[in-house]
Amino acid sequence: MLLRGDLYLFASLMNSKLKREGNFLKLLLTSIQQVIDLGMKNGGTDAKICGSGGGGSVLFFAEDRRNWLVS
């Protein structure tokens, strides 16, 4: 579309792709939030999402080691 100079069609395709990704991201973020909630219930006081599209992890800060969840 860009090579043909059809910027409006290009923008439309970008928007439809974003909408499809948005549905996937909502599902993914719900799953990540469940992990964060579990970590917080088990002694975490703060959480940071780390990683990229190829994988990732959630880093937790906890003050009391006896409450750490190990899996």
Beta strands, then each sheet from edge to edge (+ up, - down):
strand 1: 44-52
strand 2: 55-62
sheet 1: 1+ 2-
end
